[in-house]
């Protein structure tokens, strides 16, 4: 399942590069043919190469790609889920991921594809305004909704202090929502963002191409 991250700090992809200001899953232009091509030309050769070298890979292999007129180009590989791309990806799962992780670790993966939900998911990252520069910590956070199957607020630069949640970094929260389509997911995520408050809170308003 492909995801798209938005790296630049400000709307219209302006400003400094960041660890990620939000993500959507799946992007509308990530067609089945493109996904199959990336698996065939990027992911499968890497897995096959490691196996041929006597080091078969077990776990999550994440490929960060840039789409160019000459095809997909690899920016990076990680042996973990990408962040924040992982957050909308988790809401797209149609089943519990823990049994899959256990099966991978024990070498007992089922002979079937993982189940995905129809629709789309959107993650909007809330940051302290000065991010990616130095930011204050310890700002109280209010308005975080109770998690559900369709809306989860992931902590990034945040932590609990007693009964209170406070900021503890530049990228503070990943507000992530599922919807029947991208527009519905965007609307739900941004509605939740508007209800959350901490001093200097900021976010991009165009995640997923939102006007």
N, C-alpha and C positions, 0 to 999 in steps of 0.2 A: 504494500500500500504506500504510494508516494505521498510526500508532504512538501510544502514550500515554506521556507523561513524568510522573514523580512529582517535584514541585517542592519540597515541604516537607521540612525537614531530618529530621524524626523520624517514626516509625511513626504510623499513623492520621492522616496529614497534619497533624501538629502541628509547631510551631516555626517558625523563620524561613524565608522563601523562599530558594531556592538556584538555581544554574544547572541543577540536575537531579540527583536521587539515584538514578535508574534509569529504565528504560523497557521496554515490551513491544511486540511486533509479531506479529500484529495484535491489537488489543483485541477481545474476544468480542462487545461490543455495537456495534462499528463494522460494521454490516451492509452488504451490497452496495447497498441502497437509500440508506443514509446516505452512503456513499462517492460514489455517483453524484450525489446532491443537492449535496454539497460541490463536486464538480467542476463541476457545472452553474451553481451560484449564486455560487461564490467564485473558483475557479481559472480557469475558462475566461473569465469576463468580464475578469479582470485581464490575461490574455494577449491577448485580443482588443483590449482598450483600448490596450495598448502598441503593438500592430501598427497600429491605426488612427491612432495619433499618429506613425507613421513610425519607431518604435523597437521593432521586433520583439525579443522576449526570447529569448535563447539561454542555456541553462544549467539550473540547478536552482532552482526556485521553491518555497520551503517556506512553508506557512501554519500558524501556530500558532493553534489554535482552542480555544474553550471551548463545550461543548455546554450549551445552556440549554433551558427549556421552550418558548422561542420560536425554537428552531433554533440552528444553529452561528453563533457570533460570532467575528470575527477579532480576535485579540490582537496579532498581528504578522505581517509578511512578512519572510523572509530570502531572499537570493539565494545560498543555500548550504544544505547539509543541516543539519537541526537536530541539536543535541548535548545529551544522549546518544542521542536517538531514532535517529540515523543508524546507531548500532552494531548494534542488533538488526536494523535494516533490511538492512544489508549481509549478515548471515547468512541472511536470507530470500531473497536473490537466487539464482536458478537458473542464472545464467550470469555471465560476467566483465563487470564494469561498465565497464572501460577502453575497449573498442570503442564502447560507447554514448557515453561522454564525448567520444571522438575524433570520432564521427559528428556529435554535436551541434555541436562546435566548427567542423567543416568544412561544416556544412549538408547532411549526407548521412545523416540518420536513416532507418533502415529502416522500411518500411511494415508494422509489426507491433508487438504489445505485448511488453514485456520479460517474460522468464520468471521466475516466482516458485516457490519451494519450497512444498510443503504443510507444515503444522505451525505452529510458533511459535518465537519467540526472546525471550530475556529478558536484559536488562543490569542488573547490580547495581553501582552506583558505590561504590567504597571511598574514604573520605575520612579526612583527619586529624580527630580528634575535635572540635577547636575550630571547624572549618568551619561556617558561612561567615565566622567571625571570623579573626583573624590566627593563623597556624599555623607551627610550625617547619619547616625544610626540611633536606634532607640525610639523612633517616632511611633506612637500608638496607632494601630490600624483598627478601624471599625467598619461594620457593614458587610463583613464576609458572610456570604450565604451558606446555609447548610448544604453539604454536598449531596448530589443525587446522581442518577444514571446519566442525566443529560447536562449537568452543570457541576464542575469541580474547580475550585480555586487551589492551584498548586503553590506551595510555599517555595520561594527561591531565596531571596535575601530577606527572610522573615523568620522569626522564632517566637516561641511562647515564653512569656515571663509570668509565671503564676497563671492567673485567669485571663491575661491580656496577651494579644499578639502585637509584636513590635517589629519595625524594620531592622534589618541587619545586613544591608548591602545595597547595591545600586539597582539590580533587577530584583524587585521585591516580590511580585505575585504573577502567576500565570493564570489568568481568568479564562477558563476553557469551557465552551458550550457545544453541544450537539444539536443539529436540526435536520429537518427533512430535506433541506437543500442548503447551499452556502449562505444565501440571504438570511434564512431563518437562524442558522448558527451564528452569523455575525450579529444579528439583532439581539439574540439572547446574551451573547458574550458582552456586547457593549452596554446593554441594559444593566447587567451585573456590575460592570466597571463603574457605572455612574452611581451605584449605591455604596461603593466602597470608598473609604476616606482615610488618607493619612497626609500629613503636612508635606508639601511639595510634590504630591502625586502627579505623574504625567504619563502619557501613553500616545502611541500613534493612532490616528483616527482612520487609517486607510488599509488596515490589515485585510488581505484577501481582495484588494482592489475596491474596497468600500469607498463610495464617493463621498 
